[in-house]
């Protein structure tokens, strides 16, 4: 086999083994589930679009 064939075979097998999906759903009313500790625990907002910014990771 040539190197390109071996590389392609490796990439295909490893990609499938390490592939994952995440579904992040939440609902919050009258609460502050994503407060910004650096800004007096105010909600993280995009004030231009008037939406709350939420991430699935701790920043």
N, C-alpha and C positions, 0 to 999 in steps of 0.2 A: 504494500500500500504506500501511496505517497503521503507526504506530511499533511496536505490539505484535507485529504479524506479522513485521516486520523483526527485532525482538529475538528472537523465537522461532526464526526461521530461523538467525540467527547462533549462538544458544546450542546448537542441535542440531548444527550442523556443527562447531563448535569442540570440543564435548564429545566427540564421536566421534573426532576427530583426536587429542586429547590423553589419551585413556583408556588405562590400562595396568593390568596385574595383576602381582603378585609372589607367587611361591611360595617360601617360605623353609623349607628342611628341613635339619636337621643331626642328627648322631648323635655323641655323645662319651661315652667310657667311661674311667674312671680318669684324667681330665684336668680342667682348669679353662679351658674355652674362653671364658668370659665373666667373667673376674675383675674385681673392683672395685678400681682403683688407689688410691682414697681410703679403702679399708678393708682394708689389708694384702693386697691381691689376693685376698681371699676371694670365693667365688662370690656373685653377686647372688641372694638367696633371698627368698621370701615364707615366713617361718617359721610363719605361721598356717596356711597350706595345705600346707607342706612341698614346695614346688615351686621350681625354678630359674627365675629371670626372665631372659628373653632378648629382645633387640631386634635388628631388622635395620639399625639405625643406630648410629653411634658417639655416645654420650652425653657 
